[in-house]
């Protein structure tokens, strides 16, 4: 299932044991990180590796992180023309996992994957969780029924009901340092998007020569768009950027540059814009390749541990502050 390997500190300890057992028995454990296959994210990563375009990654600060990834989701949504039916347990943080450890896993994974490609991250010395918070989304009984098709709240949800309203701890924000770089990740679940809108994703990587920004708001028609916003947008930079995009076309055929208010947009052809379901095939392809080789890349296991250490430590801190 597309769910995290660990959703709290106890789960993280069990995960460490699981990796040790897997190594001993020559088995491969691998989690499903579908967002690595989203084309805007892929190109953000590619461009960040080009010093002539991006420069180097800033260190940032807690108030001005070097990398930020935020996503907004909705419980009530249409899929294939019908309201998506959610199982009741999806609204129970004790089963589903709080926002800090569920969808947040994907965002923390992308921070590692983009900022430190193919680099081993040691959670015991490379990760410092600075602060974290989680909060709930209020859902009325009628709203609950609309998305679950159930008339009443199940008994296991009773601890989260106050004055007939269900409170789902699906939201979270995490500030941390990874190898000395300030990062921020945030996940928000609203009940329903305003008419004409949808889920959104925002990501920024701050470089010494340019910021690489993914926006998915009203201006982008709620579709992800990758912007390049140079610190100094002169003719010399345009020449370097144009040269880089031409070179990237060998791998990502059809991508083009166009000007924006603050710099440039990477226009991506429809052929490269795979849907979310197709990303599962990408994960499977990589896993089968690793299975055939008999091993994962050297950085994958330590980085999975670093990822889950980050999210579960964030949850522990948020719960402590909440209580």
Secondary structure, 3 states (H helix, E strand, C coil): CCCCCCCCHHHHHHHHHHHHHHHHCCCCCCCCCHHHHCHHHHHHHHHHCCHHHHCCECCCCCCCCCEEEEEEEEEECEECCEECCCCHHHHCHHHHCCCCCCCHHHHHHHHHHHHCCCCCCCHHHHEEEEEEEEEEEEECHHHHHHHHCCCCCCHHHHHHEECCEEEEEEEEEEEEEECCEEEEEEEEEEEECCCCCCCEEEEEEEECCEEEEEECCHHHCCCCEEEEEECCCCHHHHHHHHHHHHHHCCCCCCCEEEEECCEEEEECCHHHCCCHHHHHHHHHHHHHHHHHHCCCCHHHHHHHHHHHHHHHHHHHHHHHHHC
